């Protein structure tokens, strides 16, 4: 009975753990960690066409519920957000090759994960993790890895970046079963810092986007990909004020964490 209660609590927490932001002020909501973790899902997007974003995965629990997004970066590793790893890995699986996470192209169990040791130190920083599939991911037309942004590279102000995800389309709404996509504008760090509610949550390891209220990320998009016009992974959904209410969306910078990611995919890479 105690086990069932724990699992029920985990399910509730998981569905409240993704992250999202945009530029008016709103009251901060209560959360199981003291404050609501800014959450993320695609608000204002459209259905993705067949074959779009073949690198996108759904990280699901073994009870069949979508937990977070992620990106295939090679045949064994998926890049996601550290806060997506609240579930023990034995209760996680990776869904590939589909635009509808309820209709998987393929499923892969998770046998290990590597979470940044400084995650949430300070709060909302270093929100990045890797998960390893128990068997190699099979690539085909609907399942492909995406290349990582180079160390030191950044988009230019106003560049169009594509966010995809199965998150809610409104605050506290149900997850979308059809993969959503939206183009967002990259904004420079100084602009983002002056626009977010709490600049202490923002660091040099973050990149930001903003278009206008009603477009952005929401619950369930966490860990998912932000991709540039050259099909390069530049961001991992981290946090924001749920959902698309006029603040920037904040992503872990793949370029900033490039060396960490590469090291973690080797036997020498140790993490928490």
Secondary structure, 3 states (H helix, E strand, C coil): CHHHHHHHHHHHHHCCCCEECCECCCCCCCCCCCCCCCECCCECCEECCCCCCCCEEEEEECCCCEEEEEEECCCCEEEECHHHHHCCHHHEEEEECCCECCCCCEEEEEEEEEECCCCCCCCCCCCCEEEEECCCCCCECCECCCEECCCCCCCCCCCEEEEEECCECCCCCCECCECEEEEEEEECHHHHHHHCCCHHHCCCCEEEECCCCCCECCCCCCCCEEECCCCEEEEEEEEECCCCCECCEEEEECCCCHHHHHHHCCCCCCCC
